[in-house]
Amino acid sequence: MTQTISNTSDVTRLLARVSTRLLPFLLILYVISYLDRINLSFAALQMQGDLRLTDENFGFGSGIFFFGYCAFGIPSNLAIERFGPRRWISSIMVAWGLVTLAMCLVGDQNSFYALRLLLGIAEAGFFPGMLLYLTRWFPPAQYGLAVARFMIAIPLAGVVGSLIAAPTLSLAGFLGLAGWKWLFLLTGMPAIIFGVLTFFLLADRPSEAKWLSREEGLTIEKLTACKNYDNVPGADPPAPVAEADSSILAAFSSVRVWRFALLYFSMAVCMYGFQLWLPQIIKSFGHLSDSQSALLSAIPAVFQGLGMYFVAGSSDRRNERRLHVVASAVITITGLLAACFFDASWVRLLGVSLAAFGIWGSVGPFWALTRSCLKTSAQPAGIAFINSVGGLGGFFGPYFVGLVKTLVPNLNGANSSFAGALVLLSAAALLTIILALTSPRPQS
């Protein structure tokens, strides 16, 4: 007879073991994914001039990634359910790695647009798939912090990108290739290598993991199947309740899902409008070389990580999500306006770092709130729908930053050529506050 794990300390140790074993590998995969998404921000320091792209052209090309990403997000997430995370994640990693390598062949704005669109299609299933995958391994009470720990990959990708870009951009002319082309080559190969490793190392579900006993795997699956179980000592979690239709049509027709998609849209405008222009925003603070701008971009990346970790930890301890999203958006607005209107370069750098803390601090609480407000059977289509529709903000953010920079190069009394764009991103953060305060309540 199989012994049931029901003691709180046993469950806590088991979940800690899962975190230690699973999250570092998933984090590496997400570092690779996010780096291949944002390497363009560093490459642009040279690439934009070489290809004679205007700010509007670059903003459009940066953002068109999200048309492919959003259009294929739901089909890709449903494919994960059909084929399993191991096979599907492995396949799309190899695919986007090849597209990243092809970026070094870009010769004009049309090929730039086409490859960014293809990259978005290839990466579409990764992040929502990982959010869904984590629901198989972590109960609701631990899910928010697990997502935040996984998403520490975002600031790590920023730091890694800065450290790679600084010397790589200085390779201009080596073997006849521009420095930005070397950057795409060096950041594309890891996706292919780890895509192959994923096929052999990732387990589709806890009961199939070779590093867990069958009893441990079944215990995790029992915990994650129950919506409100919170490690009550000596108690088995209640049986899952019957739930609603999980189809795409059900997600599309749900007002609740649309509300969260709009909230995520406002967050994504700020997130990607900031991220994909960050090295150039920093370069506008003073007389900096491309390598110096790339290196200084690591400072806001560190603040991204601090925001994600501390805000998500606070959110989980207090079991509160909505107000943590609001507080993060307030911090974002404060930082963006400081970067816009203060004279000293170090204050403006501190401002963008504070903005980074707030922008990414909201991510863990947002996805935890979303999960708590969707029935378990509705999560595959719902999460993918929210990520896809809301993710369209990833197009509008970078595009409008470039457009506003072109049309409004300076604000009266401001010292940054990005001043108007930073005010625009502040407005997106204000919309986040309004939508978070009026967001749906968790399902009982």
Order of alpha helices (4+ residues) and beta strands (2+ residues): alpha-alpha-alpha-alpha-alpha-alpha-alpha-alpha-alpha-alpha-alpha-alpha-alpha-alpha-alpha-alpha-alpha-alpha-alpha-alpha-alpha
